[in-house]
């Protein structure tokens, strides 16, 4: 990409020719406020009019989020005209905004408040009638509050960009305009995946996860044995909630915090991931060797992806692995095997999953697995509980997960949280079961990376096995269309709903351009890679790196389950799906 010479506030700079004025200004050390731009400057609709600047020779002020730089351009970011226009834009937005900030879940992360402070907006400058409010809290995963919506369009663009399904859009016209599913339906009555990618990009509290903190509080109050289990990707991001840099591993402090919150046991869902691999790899081998079920086999541990398949490709449900996701498997084992071993009644146990994902809240409520897990909290909700308890993150010691029947895990379980991780973990075990030998390299780098679709052919002692990995439903569609047409060459396909996998889940800490002090300029291009490195580094540190070598998994099968695919394993660890799911139920 070629460079162009520009001036910003009288100072010369060289920047890439493909940048917008907003992107160029940020790289040169200037913060131009914006509310509709996201993903490191990418803009939805240039709708907020908060990023206005003067460009010498242009007619009037220009929206810097969509205006491209060119050779010799002279930009003035802080002219009186631009500053006055920005302030007026924000004041107009505030005039139609529900400002109960102390009760808002986005308090402390609200971009509207941040921008209002930057531009010097005056609350109450414009007063009048407000757009009628719609509050949707029916869906298990997400809440929508139009009184906090600023019509920036970020959520609309994110759903379209990541999944290609455009669940959200502008409804009505003029002053009555809101953002909603078609005909202002609830998320529960539309083909929403519950993935929470829209929540991640919302600058206000208009879109939030459906909190289950009160449910956990009630379980403690009732005297339940409250057992917590944390997903692999949570450790890769939880520290960000306490001011640490992206890419900081938070495992030890997180475990210490959970103990201080009063949980009866603190377990790692990596154990459940290892268990999933045992069942999923067994299922794959049954399909390959004994023709039990069609190929390619599709992974089933991402509930947002399962929702997508049920809504848009129900005819491919026979290809979907029947395995529950790791935290649901572990919940089932906790309430049976663990409970029996400790003489605990199932009804006295309350299992809480800490997940990077809002769709896990929907998964927990599915009728196909009604009581495996009792509550799901996101990474953000866990951070709220830690802060509420007055626990100082930087004062916490590094502690280990409980080693009590469900404590041991392998490196294969850790990497479930990144796109390609499930595939790599499954290959490590499937290779052993197919050949009787361990894969000497251990790592399958062919399926790593942040690309939307990754393909690989693995040599299994002279037999080529083709596999594919994808994340984001816009990429999954390409592979599913091949499967549907009968032209797919793959034996196994891993699908993750959120782009990049669980490290970028809808319940992870917010990553917004205006709320990232003391970080390098390209942080929004690399935060997924930095979180992924946390998981790959932990995998490398593990002595045991294959699921089938986990001693606690071996003991579970020896003492309780029998073998992968056994009758009891099928009852507790496998599920079914809905091939008749309505997209728009009444």
Number of C-alpha atoms within 10 A of each C-alpha: 7 8 13 17 16 21 17 19 14 10 10 13 16 15 21 15 16 15 20 20 29 30 25 24 21 15 16 16 9 14 16 23 24 29 28 26 29 23 15 18 22 17 22 21 17 21 19 21 24 28 28 29 27 23 22 12 9 8 8 12 17 17 21 30 31 20 17 16 25 18 13 13 17 20 22 17 23 15 12 11 14 20 19 15 18 26 21 20 18 26 22 17 19 23 18 20 18 17 14 9 13 9 8 16 18 18 14 12 18 19 22 21 18 16 20 21 13 15 20 15 20 16 14 11 11 13 12 8 8 13 15 12 14 16 13 18 17 14 19 22 29 27 22 24 20 23 19 24 22 24 21 22 25 25 28 24 21 22 24 17 15 20 24 15 17 18 18 24 20 16 15 13 8 8 11 11 14 24 23 23 21 17 11 18 15 22 25 21 17 21 22 25 27 29 29 28 25 23 26 23 23 28 29 23 26 23 25 24 29 21 20 18 17 10 15 19 12 11 19 16 9 10 11 17 20 20 21 26 27 27 28 27 29 29 27 27 32 27 24 21 19 14 12 15 17 24 22 17 25 19 23 15 22 27 25 19 24 22 17 13 13 14 19 17 18 25 27 28 29 29 29 29 29 33 30 30 28 22 23 27 23 19 20 25 17 14 18 17 9 9 11 12 16 16 21 25 26 25 25 22 25 23 24 26 25 25 24 21 24 20 20 16 16 18 12 18 19 17 20 20 22 22 25 28 22 25 30 29 24 32 26 22 23 22 21 17 17 19 16 13 10 8 8 14 12 14 11 15 20 24 29 26 26 26 29 34 33 31 30 29 28 22 25 23 18 13 8 14 19 12 18 23 27 22 23 34 28 31 27 24 23 21 21 15 17 19 15 9 12 9 15 12 20 11 8 15 13 13 14 16 21 16 14 12 17 24 21 19 28 27 24 35 32 31 28 30 29 31 33 30 25 29 25 25 29 27 24 24 27 24 19 15 15 13 11 10 11 15 17 7 8 16 18 17 11 16 24 19 18 19 15 18 20 19 15 16 15 16 11 15 10 7 9 11 14 17 22 23 30 29 27 24 28 19 21 23 18 12 20 19 13 13 17 12 8 10 11 15 14 19 18 22 25 27 29 30 34 26 25 23 26 30 31 27 28 30 29 28 24 21 20 21 20 18 14 16 9 7 11 10 15 10 17 17 11 15 18 23 17 19 24 28 18 25 27 20 14 16 20 16 12 14 10 17 23 26 27 22 14 21 15 20 24 17 14 18 15 11 11 14 20 15 17 20 18 13 12 14 19 16 11 20 27 21 14 14 17 14 16 10 15 14 14 15 10 7
